[in-house]
Amino acid sequence: MEFSNLYFLYIFLPLTLAVYFLIPGINRKNIVLIAASLLFYTMGQPFYLPVLLLTAYGNYWLGDRIYNKDRRTVILPVVLNILVLALFKYLNFFLGIFGIHGTDGGGVVGLALPIGISFYTFQMIAYHVDAYKGKHDPAPSFLNFLLYVSMFPKMLMGPIVRYSDIRQQLEHRRSSPRAIFEGGVRFCVGLAKKVLIADYAYLAYAKLEKLPYGAAAWLSALLFMFYIYFEFSGCTDMAIGLGRVFGFRYAENFDLPYTSKSITEFWRRWHITLGSFFRDYVYIPLGGNRKGKVRRILNLFIVWALTGLWHGANWNYLIWGLYFFALLTAEKQLMPKLEKLPYYARLLITMFFVLIGWVIFSHESLPALGNSLAMMFGKGSFWNAQVGVILRNSLPLIAICLIGSSVLPRWFSLIWGGILVRGRKENQISATQVIYAVSLFLFAVLLLCLCTVSLVGNASQPSLYASF
């Protein structure tokens, strides 16, 4: 089950909220959240619930045996987590490298990928490594650890939350009216990004992807670029918003990545929690940039190969990761010259290379990838009347995507809030504050209504990152 599902929006979530806020005491509330999270997972993939529970208990049990600064105690849980992830996600891929395939040409091991496994596996690895470094004590109980691992707001698509960041919140938190209001508004904004923008961008992309014309290839690449941003950032907004409602503060995961002036800046703004995970648990332990230029380049190569493979067991994801490794390595050398260019020139150059990266990412078939890139750069006919019709119909959507991924919505929000909340006195609610709150509430209700209308009779597109 996904957030952009009518059953979730109007049955599961309201019932969960009602029970959660009616039951007193943080321990009982935690049990409600655990039960809701396990039910949420079961409704999506019931056969893998035992895997989640056994994995969580195994990690909790091993976590009690980690000692600060004793490397031997942390190696076993980290290796076991990687092996479990590899079994489900990469075994068929690596067997295929050696020419071992199933009788039907598919995978030898018929294991479906447990939803959210890449996210919760990384969270458990971070838990063990941080305990080894002394950043936090072991979880006081299995229920405490299970809640950390399985919380449904962040279960499927992150963000990747570290135990050290929410340890206190698991045992001591309160949901204030302001937090509930702000979390609800953010959830509705994220839902709108997913349902009203990303889903429609995907539909247009899917139509264009089938057309053998250069213009269709470029336009489909642009729409996929917007689709994946509004899809993933929208789901992250929903997760952060729901977490806020329940009293949790999750780390931000996106910071206007399509306003970046360099590839380096782009990756500081895109999927921030994944980037910080690889930085803190792979790049720095490998030596980072402390052991000379050659070693730094090798460390970057390893990090970006792993980043690509984390997204999926397919060659295009590995190529995608190494593509960005090559760009970042070249950019380090060219940065003094690039910084002399005007802002918009740097922005356009960066977005061009990001767009090509998304073309690689979106094609799991390497022949199809090669054909798409060839059409973009001159193969066959460029234009067709059907492309023109889709382009005209998509212009309002593209305009919304351009505005929505820019800094304009953030500026408007800051200006609107500044006008109405300016000059308020402490412990005193002014008329302008009431107007501001009501305007946000009506805006959120409008978005929810529009999303509901869009979802009635039309299933939302499955979230791409839920399969990772």
C-alpha positions in Angstrom: 0.0 0.0 0.0 1.2 3.5 -0.8 0.4 6.9 0.6 -1.3 7.9 -2.7 -4.0 5.3 -2.2 -7.6 6.1 -1.3 -7.8 3.3 1.3 -4.7 4.7 3.0 -5.9 8.3 2.9 -9.5 7.7 4.1 -9.4 4.4 6.1 -5.9 3.4 7.3 -4.5 6.8 8.1 -7.6 8.3 9.9 -8.1 5.1 12.0 -4.4 5.0 12.9 -4.5 8.7 13.9 -7.7 8.3 15.9 -6.3 5.3 17.9 -2.9 6.9 18.4 -4.2 10.1 19.8 -6.9 8.5 21.9 -4.6 6.1 23.7 -2.6 7.8 26.5 1.1 7.2 27.3 4.1 7.1 25.0 4.7 3.4 25.4 1.1 2.6 24.3 1.4 5.1 21.4 4.5 3.3 20.3 2.7 0.0 20.3 0.0 1.5 18.2 2.6 2.8 15.7 4.3 -0.6 15.5 1.0 -2.4 14.9 0.0 0.1 12.3 3.4 -0.1 10.6 3.3 -3.9 10.5 -0.2 -3.9 9.1 0.9 -1.3 6.5 3.7 -3.6 5.5 1.5 -6.7 5.5 -1.0 -5.0 3.2 1.8 -4.5 0.7 3.8 -7.7 1.0 2.4 -10.1 3.6 4.9 -13.0 2.8 7.9 -10.9 3.7 6.6 -9.7 7.1 8.5 -12.6 8.9 11.7 -11.5 7.1 11.3 -8.0 8.4 10.6 -9.2 12.0 13.4 -11.8 12.0 15.9 -9.3 10.5 14.9 -6.6 13.1 15.2 -9.0 16.0 18.5 -10.3 14.8 19.9 -6.8 14.5 18.5 -5.9 17.9 20.1 -9.0 19.5 23.5 -8.3 17.8 23.2 -4.6 18.7 23.4 -5.5 22.4 26.8 -7.1 21.8 28.5 -4.1 20.2 31.2 -2.5 22.2 32.6 1.0 21.6 35.8 1.0 19.7 35.9 -2.9 19.4 35.8 -3.4 15.6 35.2 -7.1 15.8 31.7 -6.6 17.4 30.4 -4.4 14.5 31.7 -6.4 11.6 29.3 -9.3 12.0 26.0 -7.4 12.0 27.1 -5.1 9.1 28.2 -8.1 7.0 25.0 -10.0 7.8 22.8 -7.1 6.7 24.8 -6.7 3.5 24.4 -10.5 2.8 20.6 -10.4 3.4 20.3 -7.4 1.0 22.5 -9.1 -1.6 20.5 -12.3 -1.4 17.2 -10.6 -2.3 18.4 -7.9 -4.5 21.7 -8.9 -6.2 22.0 -12.7 -6.3 20.3 -13.1 -9.7 22.3 -10.2 -11.1 25.7 -11.6 -10.1 24.7 -15.1 -11.2 23.8 -13.7 -14.6 27.3 -12.1 -14.9 28.6 -15.7 -14.9 26.0 -16.8 -17.4 23.8 -18.7 -14.9 20.2 -18.1 -15.8 16.9 -19.8 -15.1 15.3 -22.2 -17.6 13.1 -19.4 -18.9 16.0 -17.0 -19.3 15.1 -15.1 -16.1 16.6 -15.3 -12.7 17.7 -18.5 -11.0 16.5 -17.5 -7.6 12.8 -16.6 -7.7 12.8 -14.1 -4.9 10.8 -11.0 -5.1 12.4 -7.9 -3.6 11.0 -7.1 -0.1 9.6 -3.5 -0.3 11.8 -0.9 1.5 14.6 -3.4 2.1 17.3 -1.0 0.8 16.1 1.7 3.2 15.7 -0.3 6.3 18.9 -2.3 5.8 20.9 0.9 5.6 19.2 2.2 8.7 20.2 -1.0 10.6 23.8 -0.7 9.3 23.9 2.9 10.5 22.6 1.8 13.9 25.4 -0.7 14.4 28.2 1.6 13.2 27.0 4.5 15.3 26.8 2.3 18.4 30.3 1.1 17.7 31.4 4.8 17.5 29.7 5.6 20.8 27.1 7.9 19.3 24.3 6.1 21.1 23.6 3.2 23.4 21.8 0.0 22.2 18.1 0.2 22.0 16.5 -0.4 25.4 14.0 -2.9 24.1 13.1 -4.8 21.0 9.9 -2.8 20.6 11.9 0.4 20.6 14.2 -0.9 17.9 11.3 -2.4 15.9 9.6 1.0 15.9 12.7 2.6 14.6 13.1 0.1 11.8 9.4 -0.3 10.7 7.8 3.1 11.1 5.4 3.2 8.2 5.9 6.9 7.3 9.6 6.3 6.3 9.4 2.5 5.6 9.0 2.4 1.9 11.0 5.4 0.5 12.9 6.9 3.4 14.4 9.3 4.2 17.2 7.2 5.7 16.8 8.0 9.4 19.6 7.3 11.9 18.8 5.9 15.3 21.0 8.5 17.0 18.8 11.3 15.5 15.5 10.0 16.8 16.6 8.0 19.9 15.1 10.6 22.3 12.0 11.0 20.2 11.2 7.3 20.4 10.8 7.5 24.2 10.0 11.2 24.8 8.0 13.2 22.3 4.8 15.1 22.1 2.6 16.1 19.1 1.7 19.7 19.6 -1.2 21.3 17.6 1.3 23.3 15.6 3.3 20.2 14.7 0.2 18.3 13.7 -1.0 21.2 11.5 2.4 21.7 9.9 2.8 18.0 9.3 -0.6 17.7 7.8 0.0 20.6 5.4 3.3 19.1 4.3 1.7 15.7 3.8 -0.9 17.3 1.5 1.8 19.2 -0.5 3.8 16.0 -0.9 0.6 14.1 -2.0 -0.1 16.8 -4.6 3.5 16.6 -5.9 3.0 12.8 -6.4 -0.6 12.6 -7.7 -1.1 15.9 -9.5 2.4 16.4 -11.0 4.5 13.2 -11.0 1.8 10.8 -12.1 0.8 13.0 -15.0 4.4 13.6 -16.0 4.9 9.8 -16.1 1.8 9.3 -18.3 3.2 11.8 -20.9 6.7 10.3 -20.6 5.3 6.8 -21.2 3.6 7.9 -24.4 6.7 9.7 -25.8 9.0 6.9 -24.9 7.3 4.7 -27.5 7.8 7.2 -30.4 10.9 6.8 -32.5 11.8 10.5 -33.0 14.5 12.6 -31.6 12.2 15.3 -30.3 10.2 12.6 -28.5 13.4 11.3 -26.9 14.4 14.7 -25.6 10.9 15.5 -24.3 10.5 12.1 -22.7 13.8 12.6 -20.9 12.7 16.0 -19.6 9.4 14.6 -18.4 11.1 11.7 -16.7 13.5 14.2 -15.0 10.5 16.0 -13.5 8.6 12.8 -12.8 11.4 11.3 -10.6 11.9 14.6 -8.7 8.2 15.2 -7.9 7.6 11.5 -7.3 10.5 11.0 -4.8 10.4 14.4 -3.2 6.7 14.2 -2.9 6.8 10.9 -1.1 9.6 12.2 1.2 7.4 15.2 2.0 4.6 12.9 2.9 6.9 10.8 5.1 8.4 13.9 6.9 4.9 15.4 7.3 3.5 12.2 8.8 6.5 11.9 11.1 5.8 15.4 12.3 2.2 14.6 13.1 3.4 11.7 15.3 6.0 13.9 17.0 9.1 12.8 15.0 11.5 15.1 13.1 13.0 13.3 10.1 16.0 14.7 8.2 15.3 16.6 5.0 16.0 14.7 1.8 15.7 17.3 -1.0 16.8 21.0 -1.2 15.8 22.3 -4.7 18.3 20.1 -6.6 17.2 21.5 -10.0 18.6 24.9 -9.0 22.2 23.5 -8.7 25.1 25.2 -10.5 27.3 22.1 -10.5 27.1 18.3 -10.3 28.7 18.5 -6.8 26.0 20.9 -5.6 23.3 18.7 -7.2 24.3 15.7 -5.1 24.3 17.8 -2.0 20.7 18.7 -2.7 19.3 15.3 -4.1 18.6 12.4 -1.8 20.6 14.0 1.0 20.2 11.2 3.5 21.6 8.6 1.0 24.5 10.8 0.1 25.4 11.4 3.8 25.1 7.6 4.4 27.7 6.8 1.7 29.9 9.7 2.9 29.9 8.7 6.6 29.8 4.9 6.3 31.8 4.2 3.1 33.8 7.2 1.8 35.3 8.4 5.1 36.1 4.9 6.4 37.9 4.2 3.1 40.1 7.2 3.8 38.1 9.9 2.1 40.4 12.5 0.6 43.1 12.1 3.2 45.3 9.6 1.4 46.2 11.4 -1.8 44.6 12.0 -5.1 44.7 8.5 -6.5 43.2 7.0 -3.4 40.5 9.7 -3.3 39.5 8.9 -6.9 39.4 5.2 -6.1 37.2 5.9 -3.0 34.9 8.0 -5.2 34.7 5.2 -7.7 33.7 2.7 -5.1 31.1 5.0 -3.6 29.5 5.8 -6.9 29.5 2.1 -8.1 27.8 1.2 -4.8 25.4 4.2 -5.2 24.4 2.9 -8.6 23.9 -0.7 -7.5 21.9 0.4 -4.4 19.2 1.7 -6.8 18.9 -1.6 -8.5 20.5 -4.9 -9.7 20.9 -3.9 -13.3 23.7 -2.6 -15.5 22.1 0.7 -16.2 22.2 1.6 -12.5 25.9 0.8 -12.3 26.5 2.8 -15.5 24.5 5.7 -14.0 26.6 5.6 -10.8 29.9 5.5 -12.7 28.6 8.3 -15.1 28.3 10.6 -12.1 31.6 9.5 -10.8 33.2 10.5 -14.0 31.4 13.9 -14.0 32.4 14.6 -10.4 36.0 13.7 -11.1 36.2 15.9 -14.2 34.4 18.7 -12.4 37.0 18.8 -9.7 39.6 19.6 -12.3 37.4 22.1 -14.3 35.8 23.9 -11.3 38.1 27.0 -11.5 37.0 27.6 -15.1 33.4 26.7 -14.6 33.0 29.2 -11.7 33.8 32.0 -14.1 30.7 31.2 -16.2 27.4 33.1 -15.6 24.9 31.5 -13.2 22.4 30.5 -15.9 25.1 29.0 -18.1 26.3 26.8 -15.2 22.7 25.9 -14.3 22.0 24.8 -17.9 25.2 22.8 -18.2 24.5 21.0 -14.9 20.9 20.3 -15.8 21.9 18.9 -19.3 24.2 16.4 -17.7 21.7 15.5 -15.0 19.1 15.0 -17.7 21.4 12.6 -19.6 21.9 10.8 -16.3 18.2 10.3 -15.9 18.0 8.8 -19.4 20.5 6.2 -18.3 18.6 5.6 -15.1 15.3 5.1 -16.8 16.4 2.4 -19.3 17.0 -1.0 -17.8 17.5 -2.4 -21.2 20.9 -1.4 -22.6 19.9 -1.7 -26.3 16.9 0.6 -25.5 19.2 3.0 -23.7 21.6 3.1 -26.7 18.7 3.6 -29.1 17.3 6.5 -27.0 20.6 8.3 -26.7 21.2 7.8 -30.5 17.8 9.4 -31.3 18.6 12.3 -29.0 21.8 13.0 -30.8 20.8 12.6 -34.5 19.6 9.1 -35.3 16.5 8.9 -37.5 13.7 11.5 -37.8 13.6 14.4 -35.3 9.9 15.5 -35.5 6.5 14.1 -36.0 3.0 15.6 -35.7 2.1 13.2 -32.8 5.1 14.6 -30.9 3.7 18.1 -31.5 0.3 17.2 -30.1 1.7 15.7 -26.9 4.0 18.7 -26.5 1.2 21.1 -26.8 -0.9 19.1 -24.3 2.0 18.9 -21.9 3.0 22.6 -22.0 0.9 23.5 -18.9 2.4 20.5 -17.0 5.9 21.4 -18.0 5.4 25.0 -16.9 4.1 23.7 -13.5 7.1 21.4 -13.2 9.5 24.3 -14.0 7.9 26.6 -11.4 7.5 23.8 -8.8 11.1 22.7 -9.0 12.4 26.3 -8.8 12.9 28.5 -5.8 9.7 30.4 -6.5 7.3 28.4 -4.3 9.8 28.7 -1.4 10.1 32.5 -1.9 6.3 32.8 -2.1 5.9 30.8 1.1 8.4 32.9 3.0 7.0 36.2 1.7 3.4 35.2 2.5 4.4 34.0 5.9 6.4 37.1 6.6 3.6 39.4 5.6 1.0 37.8 7.9 3.1 36.7 10.8 5.4 39.7 11.0 5.3 41.7 14.2 3.6 39.1 16.3 3.9 39.2 20.1 5.0 36.3 22.2 2.0 34.3 23.6 -0.4 36.4 21.6 -2.3 35.3 18.5 -2.9 38.1 16.0 -5.5 38.3 13.3 -2.9 38.0 10.6 -1.6 34.8 12.2 -5.1 33.4 12.1 -5.4 34.4 8.4 -2.1 32.8 7.6 -3.1 29.5 9.4 -6.5 29.5 7.7 -5.0 30.1 4.2 -2.6 27.2 4.7 -5.5 25.0 5.9 -7.6 25.8 2.9 -4.7 25.3 0.6 -4.1 21.9 2.1 -7.8 20.9 1.8 -7.9 22.1 -1.8 -4.9 19.9 -2.6 -6.4 16.9 -0.9 -9.6 17.4 -2.7 -7.9 17.7 -6.1 -5.8 14.6 -5.4 -8.9 12.6 -4.4 -10.7 13.6 -7.6 -7.7 12.5 -9.6 -7.4 9.2 -7.7 -11.1 8.3 -8.0 -11.3 5.8 -10.8 -7.6 6.1 -11.6 -4.9 4.2 -9.7 -1.8 6.3 -8.9 1.4 5.3 -10.5 3.5 2.9 -8.3 6.2 4.8 -6.5 9.5 4.1 -8.2 11.7 4.2 -5.1 9.4 1.8 -3.2 10.9 -1.0 -5.3 14.4 -0.2 -4.1 
